[in-house]
Amino acid sequence: FRSGMTPLVLDLCCKSGGASEGIRRVGGETLGMDVEPQPYFVARFGEEAFVIHDAFDMEELRRLVRKFKPFMIWASPPCQGYSSAPNVGSASKVARLIPLLRSMLDLLGLPYVIENVTGARADMEGALSVWGQLFGCHQDRERLLWGGGGLELRHEEALAVPGRLLREKKKKKTVGY
């Protein structure tokens, strides 16, 4: 980081800005990018913090990196190709985009995180499993985080304890304790 500068993260496929909210809570700023308008993101972070563009357009990614100089990239590519939920248990016919995105991000030379659903495990070998409760969310959905560009993600027990306690509390309420 440069002294006195707030770290900026480029948030690809940002949707309403869940990752950007987490980055803001730890003192960072984001530039959200999505292929379609994201009114909730704009309402939370402002018009100047959002661009409409395809995250799979390498020239646009390079332009944004040169212009805004983010210290890292967070990417949450579409999960439909990895999810069986909308397909009633059968495999999805939607493209699986993580390998393409990872190769593009490697070319940019910045640290990055790719987030996706558990069905993407084959394309995210060695990914870290996290649950919403780790971040204070009241959801019991597992997600995968994969670090690249020199960024290594690892499980830290001290960080997991509060989330696990919240998760256990929620499970007790669910089963009627």
For each residue, the residues with C-beta under 8 A, 3 or more apart:
1: 5 7 71
2: 5
3:
4:
5: 1 2
6: 27 28 29
7: 1 27 28 29 71 72
8: 28 29 30 31 68 69 70 71
9: 20 23 28 29 30 31 70 71 72 73 74
10: 30 31 33 61 64 65 68 70 72 73 74
11: 14 17 19 20 23 30 31 32 33 73 74 75 76
12: 33 55 61 73 74 75 76 77 101
13: 33 34 35 55 75 76 77 78
14: 11 17 19 20 30 32 33 34 38 41 50 76
15: 18 34 38 40 41 76
16: 38 40 41 44
17: 11 14 20 21 30 32 38 40 41 44 45
18: 15 21 22
19: 11 14 22 23 30 74 76 115
20: 9 11 14 17 23 24 30 32 41 44 45 49 74
21: 17 18 24 25 44
22: 18 19 25 26 135
23: 9 11 19 20 26 28 29 30 74
24: 20 21 27 28 29 30 45
25: 21 22
26: 22 23
27: 6 7 24
28: 6 7 8 9 23 24
29: 6 7 8 9 23 24 49
30: 8 9 10 11 14 17 19 20 23 24 45 49 74
31: 8 9 10 11 49 50 51 64 68 70
32: 11 14 17 20 38 41 45 49 50 51
33: 10 11 12 13 14 50 51 52 53 55 64
34: 13 14 15 37 38 41 50 52 53 55
35: 13 52 53 54 55
36: 52
37: 34 42 52
38: 14 15 16 17 32 34 41 42 50
39: 42 43
40: 15 16 17 43 44
41: 14 15 16 17 20 32 34 38 44 45 49 50
42: 37 38 39 45 46 47 49 50
43: 39 40
44: 16 17 20 21 40 41
45: 17 20 24 30 32 41 42 49 50
46: 42 49 50
47: 42 50
48:
49: 20 29 30 31 32 41 42 45 46
50: 14 31 32 33 34 38 41 42 45 46 47
51: 31 32 33 64
52: 33 34 35 36 37
53: 33 34 35 57 60 64
54: 35 57 60
55: 12 13 33 34 35 61 75 77 101
56: 97 100 101 104
57: 53 54 60 61
58: 61 62 104 107
59: 62 63
60: 53 54 57 63 64
61: 10 12 55 57 58 64 65 104 108
62: 58 59 65 66 108
63: 59 60 66 67
64: 10 31 33 51 53 60 61 67 68 70
65: 10 61 62 68 69 70 108 110
66: 62 63 69
67: 63 64
68: 8 10 31 64 65
69: 8 65 66
70: 8 9 10 31 64 65 73 110
71: 1 7 8 9 110 111
72: 7 9 10 110 111 112 113 149 151
73: 9 10 11 12 70 105 108 110 111 112 113 149
74: 9 10 11 12 19 20 23 30 112 113 115
75: 11 12 13 55 101 105 112 113 114 115
76: 11 12 13 14 15 19 79 114 115 116
77: 12 13 55 97 98 101 114 116
78: 13 81 94 97
79: 76 82 83 116 117 119 120
80: 83 86 92 94
81: 78 92 94 95 96 97
82: 79 92 96 98 116 117 119 120 123
83: 79 80 86 87 92 117 119
84: 87 88 89 90 91 92 119
85:
86: 80 83 92
87: 83 84 90 91 92 93
88: 84
89: 84
90: 84 87
91: 84 87
92: 80 81 82 83 84 86 87
93: 87
94: 78 80 81
95: 81
96: 81 82 99 120 123
97: 56 77 78 81 100 101
98: 77 82 101 102 114 116 120 123 124
99: 96 102 103 123
100: 56 97 103 104
101: 12 55 56 75 77 97 98 104 105 114
102: 98 99 105 106 114 123 146 148
103: 99 100 106 107
104: 56 58 61 100 101 107 108
105: 73 75 101 102 108 110 112 114 148 149
106: 102 103 109 148 149
107: 58 103 104
108: 61 62 65 73 104 105 112 149
109: 106 149
110: 65 70 71 72 73 105 149
111: 71 72 73 147 148 149 150 151
112: 72 73 74 75 105 108 147 148 149 151
113: 72 73 74 75 145 146 147 148 151 153
114: 75 76 77 98 101 102 105 124 145 146 148
115: 19 74 75 76 143 144 145 146
116: 76 77 79 82 98 119 120 123 124 143 144 146
117: 79 82 83 120 143 144
118: 121 129 142 143 144
119: 79 82 83 84 116
120: 79 82 96 98 116 117 123 124 127 144
121: 118 124 125 127 144
122: 125
123: 82 96 98 99 102 116 120
124: 98 114 116 120 121 127 144 146
125: 121 122
126: 146
127: 120 121 124 144 145 146 153
128: 144 145 146 147 153 154 155
129: 118 142 143 144
130: 134 135 142 143 144 145 163
131: 134 139 140 141 142 143 163 167
132: 135 137 138 139 140 141 143
133: 136 137 138 139 140 162 163 164 166 167 170
134: 130 131 159 160 162 163
135: 22 130 132 163
136: 133 163 166
137: 132 133
138: 132 133 166 170
139: 131 132 133
140: 131 132 133 167 170 171
141: 131 132
142: 118 129 130 131
143: 115 116 117 118 129 130 131 132
144: 115 116 117 118 120 121 124 127 128 129 130
145: 113 114 115 127 128 130 153
146: 102 113 114 115 116 124 126 127 128 153
147: 111 112 113 128 151 152 153
148: 102 105 106 111 112 113 114 151
149: 72 73 105 106 108 109 110 111 112
150: 111
151: 72 111 112 113 147 148
152: 147
153: 113 127 128 145 146 147
154: 128
155: 128 160
156: 159 160
157: 160 161
158: 161
159: 134 156 162 163
160: 134 155 156 157 163 164
161: 157 158 164 165
162: 133 134 159 165 166
163: 130 131 133 134 135 136 159 160 166 167
164: 133 160 161 167 168
165: 161 162 168 169
166: 133 136 138 162 163 169 170
167: 131 133 140 163 164 170 171
168: 164 165 171 172
169: 165 166 172 173
170: 133 138 140 166 167 173 174
171: 140 167 168 174 175
172: 168 169 175 177
173: 169 170 176 177
174: 170 171
175: 171 172
176: 173
177: 172 173
